[in-house]
């Protein structure tokens, strides 16, 4: 019973991490392109 509960919580954690990664990926890309654009303007 306990092992089943732990597996379920691990699964939920993995799902949460997956959602966060999918959500943060485009934001990180935007930030990187923004920084690159600023760097080229400054340079």
Secondary structure in CASP SS format (residue, H / E / C, confidence):
PFRMAT SS
TARGET T0000
AUTHOR 0000-0000-0000
METHOD secondary structure of the structure
MODEL  1
X C 1.00
X H 1.00
X H 1.00
X H 1.00
X H 1.00
X H 1.00
X H 1.00
X H 1.00
X H 1.00
X H 1.00
X H 1.00
X H 1.00
X H 1.00
X H 1.00
X H 1.00
X H 1.00
X H 1.00
X H 1.00
X H 1.00
X H 1.00
X H 1.00
X H 1.00
X H 1.00
X H 1.00
X H 1.00
X H 1.00
X H 1.00
X H 1.00
X H 1.00
X H 1.00
X H 1.00
X H 1.00
X H 1.00
X H 1.00
X H 1.00
X H 1.00
X H 1.00
X H 1.00
X H 1.00
X H 1.00
X H 1.00
X H 1.00
X C 1.00
END
